[in-house]
Structures are given as structure tokens and as C-alpha cells.
Amino acid sequence: MERHVLIHDLASRIASLRRSHPIRVAIDGVDAAGKTTLADELAPYLKGCGRPVVRASIDGFPNPAVVRRRRGPASPEGYFHDSFNYHALLDALLRPLGPGGSLEFRRAVFDFRTDQPVVAPLERAEPDTILLFDGVFLLRPELRDYFDFSVFVRADFNVTVARAELRDVELFGSPEAVRLRYRERYVPGQQLYLASADPERRASVVINNNDPLQPLVESAV
């Protein structure tokens, strides 16, 4: 499928959803699958449908480094279990935009680069707002009931690691360091998630993004 067709069709489906509160959309998938790109592409289409859009990411809700690394910097279990502050995510964003919520939210609470809290402004959403929220591990049991629609962006690990070698080299210093981090921590951590949460079965839509120019809808509920 041509990418622009998929984006248009997916945005139309999301825009057609109606709730008494904002529509909270999870864009889930493994590292470097293409989650952020997809969410960024959906946003203008949804705005064109007349819906206000809020973009946010799990990257705004990390735990402090001392928590993220308490099982060791290369631990897959640490990556899966300790990376993010889900209580803060629920309190600051997902519950306020959900049923009976205040509509007042914050897009982030912590910056992993500075390892310091973020003083994000308190914003107010309109009831017909659509939240596009991207990140890893979003369809785990603690979170999945707080999303009204979900997309799982699937890509094979050999594809995502190759992408990460280009994307993350500045963060980790070299392609070799990227490959090592993915081999030791990120890929096995994602395998724990896939095995325990079965996100492809939980998602509203599963997209195969091995070829970003020709993504494939593999399943849709």
C-alpha cells in the first residue's frame, strides 16, 4: 500500500471515533519500528479532519537513571520493567483525557537527557481532541485499558537494528556501540514484552513497516 494512502485511511478511521472525552491513541512498536514518524504523519491529517491534536511520547515519562539502571545498564528486564514511570503517565496525561477526566494535562514530567524533572505547562484539551501518543511497551496490561485506539507498528529486528545504527550513533558513539546496546538490552527487552503482553493481538491495527514506503496493514479490528 502506498504510504500516503495508509496514513489517510488510518487518520480517517481515527477521526471517525467519537467519545465523551478525547480519543487516546497508542502508537506502539519495538525500537526504531517507525512509531514517531507515523504519529507525526497522522497529526496533520487529523487536523485537516477538524480535530484538535495533542502529540506526546513515552519519552516524556522516563524513570530517573538510578531506577532505569538498577538491574544493570545492559539488563533486558530492566529495560522492560524499569524504564518508564507509568503512574506519572496515567496521572499527568491518560486519566485527565479519559472518562470523567479534568481535560487538564501535561505532556512530559521528566527529561532522561538531563535526568531531571520537567516543569511542563498545564494544558487543557477540548473534548474532541485526539491524543497521538507514541512509544514502546504501550499495550502492556498496566496501560492498554487507557487507550481508545491502538496501532502496533511491526518491523523485524534486523530491520530496526539497521535503522538504529544510523539514528542512534550520536547517542551511543558508534554503530558498534548501538549494535551492542540493542543486542544486550533493547531487543531482548522487547522480546520479553512481545511474549508477555502479546501487543499485536491487542492492537486495533497492526502495520508491517519493514518497508516504510510500502507499509502493509496486517490486521485490523
Phi, psi and omega in degrees: 000135175299141188298318182296330177291315179299314181299316180298314182294318181292318178297321179297320179295317180294317182296336181281348181288140179228130175223173175277002181219171178303149177276120182259113185251124175266129172249096189258167177154170180285170180302133177067023177283336182116023184294309183296318178300315180298314180298318179295326179286327179291327188304308181294328176297316180293321176297323177295338176276001178088014181256131172297144183234136171245124175258132176207169186215154174299339179296344176274003184226044177282159167282160172301157183303324182296330177278315182300328187251012186294337176267003183113145185294341181252010186286122173297321179297321177296321179297314183289316190267332193244359189290325193232153181263090185287329176298317179294321178299315180295315185289323187272333190226303191287318178289317178301332180265003182262190181303128179072009183284165184282344186071000177262125190217165171234141183275346183201155177229346187207146178247113183291336181289319179266348184057043181224152174300153178251132175266078180280145181294149173279121182247164178235128180268153169279154181300335181263016178294151171244122174271121172255108188240115182253154177161173176273155171064026187283337182260027172288160186304327183293339188243331197297333179285351180265005176247142181267343179203147183216145176236129172255119179267110185261139172206145181293150184296326178296328177287314184290323179294320177299319177295318182296327178302326177277319187285320192256008184295325178293324181291319186255349172105331181196158175302324180296320179293324176297311180301319180296315181297319179291319182294321185273323191242304191287311181295309178295330175294320176293325177297323175299316179296312181300321182286324187269327186255342180048057188295331180296326179285334183274338188287149174293322180221138173245126181243127172276116185246027176302322174246100185300335180282338180227062180293153183238134172277113183271330176202152178209133180270000000 
